[in-house]
């Protein structure tokens, strides 16, 4: 019986793409994986960026020039150019050329992060060199002092007599002084008291609003017997309750906020209600957000929201990348 031949397993993957590569000697471009495998850009933007990096310098890459070559619309090409510009693979600047014209210079980057670091390092080095030239003064000339003759040795001074010890009397215990007490900033009982904060008042007072507030105050003693108010108290507190009602607070919520958990014993219900009307005042109702009307685009006739008529965002991008002006492509 013949021996079974055991073959080595194939190195090709069982699933997925298999690369059949042939060594290229001409007609190729080196594209970074930062562009070809970018996860935050669309396939159209990646393909367009690859095409732009393979072009020679000086080739036009406007929307109309690219739409004449590829089947995508001008709006999709403009959106892809905007993606490349957002992620740093394209940069558009305007320069003045000969004849007083303004040309659009488009720079294509295969490594945006490294290009940004290089530009930052160059700017930092230029700033350091400029500051060094402006701050460092010219070195002063060094003068060599003339040699002077050595002085004659001076005679040694006679030793001073030793001091005679003097008896020191016993010192008295030190006097400890108490620090000056800082006076407490407490107003005197006769000092005038600051005026109380004013009671809230509605921005748009009306008779029905004040009538509803007065009925609410007069009926507090039904649900909360401790809050029995006089006619004068109801008249004084009515503007505050009207301000609450104007701000969209329901009468039941106003009644609960004013009478919930009163102190025991409750001696001055009107003063407590005044304090709560001021301290617990809710914020005003926010103004309604205006609705932006719909407009029809002047170019593509699609609807978009804008306060003024004109073009939509995509058509504005198409106009921004239009080939009305000369375009310079730099690698």
C-alpha positions, 0 to 999 in steps of 0.5 A: 500500500502506498504511503499517503503524501501529507502536503503543507497547508496553504498560506493563503487565507481561507476567506477574505481578500487575496492580493495578487501583487506584481512588482511595479516599475512605472505608472504608480503612486505611493498612497499612505494608509492614513488616507486609504484606511481612514475610518472617519471618511466616506469611500468617495472622499478616500477615493477622491483623495487617492486620485488627487495625490496621484495627480501631477502638480498644477492639475485642476481639481475643481468640482467642475473639472472632476465632475467632467471625469467621474460619474458622481454629481457636483454636489457629491464631489463637493461634499467629498472635497469638504471631508478631505479639507476637514480631516487635513488632507486638503488645504485651500488658500488664496494668493495674489499672482502676477497681473493682480489676479487672485489664484486659489492654491490647493495643497494636498497632504499625505501625512497631515499630522506630520506636516502640522508638526513640521510647520509648528516646529518651524514657526517655533524655531523662527520665533526663538531665533527672532527673540534671541536676536532682539534680546541678546546684546553684543558681547562687551570687549574683554579688558585684561587688567594690568598686573599690579605689584604685590603689596608688602605683608602687613604686621600681625595685629596684637591679640585683644585682651580677653573680656572680663565676665560680668555677672548677669542678674536674674531676669524677671519672667517675660510679660505675656501680652494677650493679642488684641481682640478683633471687634465683631462686626455686629450691628447695634440694635439701634442701626437701621435695618435694610428694607425687605426685598420687593414682592414679585409683580407680573410683567403684564398685569390684568384684572382676570389675573389679579382676580384669580390670585386673590381667590387663591389667597382667600381660599387657602384657609379651606385646605390649610386652616393655619393660613387664615388671612385678613382682607389687607393681607390678601390685597398685599400678597395678590401681586406676588401670586399673580406673578407666579400664575403669569409664569405658568405655575398651576394654582394647585402648585402655587397653593402647595408651595405656599402652605407646605410644611409650615413652622409650628407654631405659625404666628405670622402666616402673611409674613411666611407667605410673603417670604415664600413668594419671594424666595421660591419664585419660579423662572419665567417661561422661556420665549418660543423659538422662532421657526425658520421658514423653508426656502427653495434652492436657486440652483437645485430647487430643493427645499432647505431652511433659511431666513433668507432665500438663496442656495442650500449648503451643497450648492454653496460648496459647489460654488466654493469649489468652482473653477472660475479662478485659476487653481494651483495644486501643491503636493 
